[in-house]
Amino acid sequence: MPARLFLSSGDLVADRRFDFARDLQLKGDLVAAADLLLQATELAPTFASAWFTLGEIREQLGERAPAIAAFREAQVADPDDRHGASLRLMLLGAERLSAMPPAYVRALFDQYAPKFEAALIDDLDYRGPALLFKAVVAACNEVRKPAFFKRAIDLGCGTGLAASAFARGVDHFVGIDLSPRMIEKARSSGLYAQLQVSDMLEGLRDRPEASADLVLAADAMVYLADLAPVLREVKRVLVPGGMLAFTVETHDGEDVILGEGLRYAHGAAHVRASIGEVGLKLSRLEHSSARNEDNAPAPGLVALAVKS
Ligand SMILES: C[S@@+](CC[C@H](N)C(=O)[O-])C[C@H]1O[C@@H](n2cnc3c(N)ncnc32)[C@H](O)[C@@H]1O
C-alpha cells in the first residue's frame, strides 16, 4: 500500500509531536500516542493529519464517538479530505454512503504510482485487464466480429495495464485518470494516443457523442458509489454496437457498500439495474475476481454491456 499521507501543520513542534505519536502508535502504545496527538492539535488546531490519525487510534481503542469526533475535525481541517476521513465516517456508520472525495483518490494514487504495478501484479495477483480482454473477445466471437476496435477509452487508466492487454486490438487509446502521477506512468508506456487528468465522468463529458467503439474500466469503478452517471456518459460516447467492459468488487447483498479496504462493492443486482437504467444492454455478468485481498480472491464481477 502507498505510504501514509502527511500534511504538515506548518508548526514544527506540532509536526514533531505527530512524529513521536506515530512511533508510539507503531509500537502499540495507543493511549500515549493519542495523548501526543491531542497536544499536537492544541498547538495546531487545523492539523488534519493529526486529527485523522487520532481518529484511527481512537477507533483502534474501541472509542467510537471520540473517533467520529476526530474524523470530523480532520474533515474540517482539510475540506478536500485528502485523508479520506469521510470514508472512515461512512464505515463507522456516522455518514451515509456517498461519493469518494476526488482529492483522496488523487492523493492515494499519486503516492501509489511509483510502486503500483509491482504491488498489484506481484502482491495482489492482479488480473483485471486479462479478465476484460477475455470477456471482450468472447463477446466478439459470439457475434462473429473481430476483436478489433478503432477508438477505445480507458477509464481510470492508471499506469496503462488495460491498454497493454488490448494493445494489439485497438488503434487509438484514450486514457482518463484522476491521478497526475498515474497518468505520467501511462504516458511513458507509449500506449495512449491521448491522456487526460480528470475525473472519468468529466473526461467522458468532454468527448463527442458516438466517438468510441470500446470503453474499458479495469478496477476503477470500485471507486464509484453510483455507477449510473458514468454509464450514462459511456452510452453517449459509444457508437451503436460499441462495447463497455468493466470490473467491480461485489458482495452477497443487492446494493452498494463500502468495504473495509475503502473500495465500494456493488451487488450484482445494482450493476444490472444501473446498466438497464441508462439503456445499455447487459451481454454478460460473470463472477470473477480481479485481485486478491488478504491472500484470497476478492469477490468480483466482470460486466460487459453493448450499446444497441
Ligand atoms: C486500481 S487502479 C487501476 C488502474 C488500471 N485501470 C489498471 O487496471 O491497472 C484505479 C485507478 O482509477 C483511478 N480513478 C479512481 N477513481 C477515478 C475517477 N473517479 N475518475 C478517474 N480516475 C479514477 C485511480 O486514480 C487509479 O489510477
The ligand as a Tripos MOL2 file, in Angstrom:
@<TRIPOS>MOLECULE
LIG
   27    29     1     0     0
SMALL
NO_CHARGES

@<TRIPOS>ATOM
      1 C1         -6.6760    0.2790   -9.0300 C.3       1 LIG1
      2 S1         -6.2480    1.4600  -10.2120 S.3       1 LIG1
      3 C2         -6.4880    0.5820  -11.7410 C.3       1 LIG1
      4 C3         -5.6990    1.1940  -12.8660 C.3       1 LIG1
      5 C4         -5.8120    0.4930  -14.2100 C.3       1 LIG1
      6 N1         -7.1440    0.5650  -14.7370 N.3       1 LIG1
      7 C5         -5.3400   -0.9260  -14.1260 C.2       1 LIG1
      8 O1         -6.0910   -1.8350  -14.4760 O.co2     1 LIG1
      9 O2         -4.1790   -1.1360  -13.7120 O.co2     1 LIG1
     10 C6         -7.6020    2.5720  -10.1940 C.3       1 LIG1
     11 C7         -7.3430    3.8380  -10.9770 C.3       1 LIG1
     12 O3         -8.5780    4.5290  -11.1110 O.3       1 LIG1
     13 C8         -8.3550    5.9040  -10.9330 C.3       1 LIG1
     14 N2         -9.6220    6.5180  -10.5200 N.ar      1 LIG1
     15 C9        -10.3470    6.2360   -9.4170 C.ar      1 LIG1
     16 N3        -11.4750    6.9640   -9.4030 N.ar      1 LIG1
     17 C10       -11.4570    7.7150  -10.5270 C.ar      1 LIG1
     18 C11       -12.3480    8.6670  -11.0890 C.ar      1 LIG1
     19 N4        -13.4990    8.9850  -10.4830 N.pl3     1 LIG1
     20 N5        -12.0150    9.2450  -12.2630 N.ar      1 LIG1
     21 C12       -10.8520    8.9300  -12.8840 C.ar      1 LIG1
     22 N6         -9.9700    8.0340  -12.3950 N.ar      1 LIG1
     23 C13       -10.2740    7.4330  -11.2430 C.ar      1 LIG1
     24 C14        -7.2540    5.9910   -9.9110 C.3       1 LIG1
     25 O4         -6.5780    7.2230   -9.9420 O.3       1 LIG1
     26 C15        -6.3830    4.8120  -10.3060 C.3       1 LIG1
     27 O5         -5.3740    5.1730  -11.2010 O.3       1 LIG1
@<TRIPOS>BOND
     1     1     2 1
     2     2     3 1
     3     2    10 1
     4     3     4 1
     5     4     5 1
     6     5     6 1
     7     5     7 1
     8     7     8 2
     9     7     9 1
    10    10    11 1
    11    11    12 1
    12    11    26 1
    13    12    13 1
    14    13    14 1
    15    13    24 1
    16    14    15 ar
    17    14    23 ar
    18    15    16 ar
    19    16    17 ar
    20    17    18 ar
    21    17    23 ar
    22    18    19 1
    23    18    20 ar
    24    20    21 ar
    25    21    22 ar
    26    22    23 ar
    27    24    25 1
    28    24    26 1
    29    26    27 1
@<TRIPOS>SUBSTRUCTURE
     1 LIG1         1 GROUP 0 **** ****
